Amino acid sequence: MKKTASYILLLAAGCWTASCNKDFLQRNPETSIVPDAYFGSPKDLETYSNSFYSVPTYATDDINSDNISYYSQAGELDLMMEGGLNATTAGSTGWDDWGRLRSYNYLLDNANKATGDTALINHYIGITRFFRAKFYFDKLARYSDVPWYSHVLKNTDSALYAARSPRTLIADSIMADLRYAIAYIKPDEGNRTRVSKWTALALMSRFGLFEGTFRKYHPELALQETAKPFLEASVAAAQELINSGRFQVYNTGKGAVDYRALFVSPTLASNPEMIQWYECRQALKVGNNTHTVLGWTWSISNSLVETYLMKDGTPFTSQANYNKKGFVEVFANRDPRLAETVAYPGYSTTNDNKYYIPKPNLGGFDQLKFYPRDPALRQGWDANYTSLPVYRYAEVLLNYAEAKAELGMLTQDDLTNSVNKLRARVQMPDLLMAVANANPDPVLAAAYSNINGSNKGVLLEIRRERRVEMACEGLRLNDLNRWAAGALMEQAQQGMYVPALGPLDITGDGVADIAILATPNDTASLGGLPPAVKQSISRYALKDVNGKENNFYLDNNTSGHISFTRYRDNKRKFVAPQYYYRPIPFSEVVLNPNLKQIQGW
């Protein structure tokens, strides 16, 4: 039993499986919470709401965006742009988690039974409404119009077969939940591993920016005139966080090391940038899989690498022949965040002279951000013990600057108090509004061609800063969607530039580390390398011994950027506005004929 009808199946917190037997649905099994007997105090509400944290919300990659070259198999966006995704083939992922919503509404429907400290009762109601707002934010970002449910349904309720509610109702309901959460959740919850008032403000700043810019750049919704209040809400939420003085950009003067500490530290308890963080600790038997970001199934795209500025603040893409620079040269004199995001020449996983050798056949640059640098914190699968950010102050500052720029309200002082604090951490030059607006970067302007107006240049640079600062933190796809920049995802994401077949030094020590060959037997391309180097060098062939192509190729045959053959052989086409939305799985539409597809699906 699927569709929204699955919404009724979760009978209580901790009961994650159910039967479709109607008699079962009408009983309270022994493992369930009986509302009349349970929801009697704030402590009961706390215990129940603790289950809401069971699904971690941190992100360590940007799969399904132009930041990533995905190796193992086609992701959802690949399938869609290659014509392989439709309502029939769409999986239920993203639609079939209505049981979580039922658990939120279950508490909200029964919270009135609690007696005791009213402020504490409202606090847990606020936490629950925060989670409901986040749930619907995710649904709106993926499907736009979805059924709105604010109460638990019985198996006889006709609302189980409701049509999609309009986007306007969903967005306004999200805002109402967040306003309640901001008003009633206590300011701090322990060491910031739980939802607080500040978490709700951070989500308000994110959602207001998302919905405001989505409406502005998507004329198919006919909601452009209603974008301003959402942008203003984003600014107001960010401003309240800024004015609170509780948070600051983590900056001890160590430059790139301070940026790195946000993603690889065993604890973030004392980090002032954490609005909320996820604690991983061996003693708690809570770990993560962050070691998989390096050299496994995805890699960083060349387009992201090219976005990072030079150390002097000028665009990398303003250099002559920037797109023909070799691997080592690409990292020279760049924004320090590049070498904290991508495995750089001379990086060592063991912190010695045993260099890590990136794998060019992954189709991109190996991701380093989130990889535990201390080998002692890498204990195996689900056993990496670095704590991870969930909401950090840096994003709020970026939301603030972008929303203000979109509203035409941005000043240089605003940049000083937002974007330039992030640049100062890694010792990069300030973003100057007048200079940016007088000289918009032509590469960024071509990428985001729908930006106009007097703030065009600075808005482009804020988007650059957002992509660089928040890389691999799970925001990029929603950013591209809200900006109506889906055409960027048509591009075949590439890896490093290879000037010619043969040996390459990619550790920066002057000794060849790998070789790109036509075939495994192409020893001629190895030239006059010493025998010992020939023996040890890692070889990657464009074709196997039978002449069959491997998974990657060079875009100029024997030179050029590395790319996946699937990108060449399966032409990608982003159909706007259809692909800014996902189809409801056909099986769900069969169960509920009132669910209609939108935007051409």
TALIN-V586784 format. One record per helix or strand. SS is the DSSP state (H for helix, E for strand). FROM is the first residue (numbers start at 1). LEN is the number of residues. If there is no record, write none. Layout:
BEGIN
<<SS FROM LEN> <SS FROM LEN>>
END
This chain:
BEGIN
<<H 4 5> <E 12 1> <E 15 1> <H 22 4> <H 35 4> <H 42 13> <E 68 3> <H 76 6> <H 98 16> <H 118 26> <E 146 1> <H 158 4> <E 165 1> <H 167 18> <H 197 21> <H 219 3> <H 224 3> <H 228 17> <H 256 9> <E 274 5> <E 281 1> <H 282 3> <E 286 1> <E 288 1> <H 290 4> <E 298 3> <H 302 6> <E 309 2> <E 315 1> <H 316 3> <H 322 3> <H 327 4> <E 334 1> <H 337 5> <E 342 1> <H 360 3> <E 365 1> <E 367 1> <H 375 3> <E 378 1> <E 384 1> <E 388 5> <H 393 15> <H 412 5> <H 419 7> <H 433 6> <H 442 6> <H 456 14> <H 476 7> <H 486 5> <E 497 2> <E 502 3> <E 514 4> <H 523 4> <H 531 6> <E 538 4> <E 543 1> <E 549 1> <E 552 3> <E 560 5> <H 565 5> <H 578 3> <H 586 6>>
END
